[in-house]
Amino acid sequence: MNQTTELELNVTTEQGLRALAEEGHTVEVLCKADPERKGPSWYGLWIMRTVGNDGQEKILVTARTRVTQNAIRVREFKTATGVISFLVGIGFAQASIPMKIGETTSHRLVSD
């Protein structure tokens, strides 16, 4: 049986993204749908990826058990609060969120 690894698919889980960010990879937030304000909150669709110094990209995916290759799903964030919480959880002191479809913002961990 031929199993496809995350490396071959250019994807990573939250744990892998955290490790890559600590190694100096850039974490990018990509806006996939224009956000809308509903009350005090912003709702939209964002995904994340890492970009290494060599330009290799890895998309953040859900960490659920994968029975088949088709079960891999891109992790989607539907609120600005979700994006902020995730980035702060990784260790970023600031969070920048793109607010127009197709835009991207970049984040890098700062070494002390």
N, C-alpha and C positions, 0 to 999 in steps of 0.2 A: 504494500500500500504506500503510495507516494503522498507524504504530508507536506503541505506548503507552509513555510515558516513566515513569521511576521517580517523578517528581513527581506524575503523574496517579494512580499507584497507592498513594501514601503509603507507599513502601518505601524502604529505603536499604541500601547495601552497607557493609562494614566501613570502607572509605575515607570514605564519606559520613557514617557515624556519627561517626567520629573528627573530621571537619571540623565537624559540627554541635555536638559536645561542646565543641570549642574555641571555638565562637561563643557558648557559654553555654546551649545546650539541656541539659535534664536527660536522663540515661540511666536508664531504668527496667529492672529485672530482674523478670520475671513468672514465677511458679511455675505450671506447667501440670500437674504430677503430684507427689503427696507423695513426698519423697525417702526412700530407705531406706539404712541404713548396712550396708555389706558390708565387713567388716574395718575398716581405717582410713579408708575412703573413703565418700563419700555419692553415691548415684546417684539421679537424678530426671529432670525435664524442665523446662528453663527457656528462655525466649525473651527478647529485648531489644527495646526501642523507645526512640526519642527523643521528647521533648515540648518544643516551643518555647514561648516566652513567650506566644504567641498561642493556645496549646492544641493546635496541630496536631501529630499523632502520625505517626511513621514507624517501621515495623517493620523490624528487621534481617533481610535475606535473604542467601542465598548469592550469591557473586559469579561463579558459573559462567556461561558463555555461554548466553544465552537465545534459543532459536530461535523459540519461541512464548510468548505471555503465560502459558500454563499451565505453562511450565517454571520459573517463579519459585517458589522454595521458601523458606519461613521458616527462618532459621538456628536450629537447636535445639542446646542444650547439655545433655549427659546426665550430667555430673559437676560437683560443686561446684568441683573443681580447674579444670575448663574455664572456668567462669564467672569465677573469680578470675584466671586467666591472661589471659583476654580483657580484663577491666577494667583490670588492671595494664598491659597492652599499649597500651591507649588513653591511659593517663597518670594513672589514679586511684591515689592513695596508700593508699586503703582500699577494701575490697569488702564489701558487705553483701548476703547472699543470703537470699531468703524461703524458709522451710522448710515452708510449708503451701500446698496448692493454692489458687489464687485470690489469694494475697498478692503484694504488689509492694514492692520497695525502690527508692529513688531515689539517684542519684549526680550530683554536679555537680563539674566541674573548678574548682579554686580558683586564681584569678589571684594571682601573686606581686606 
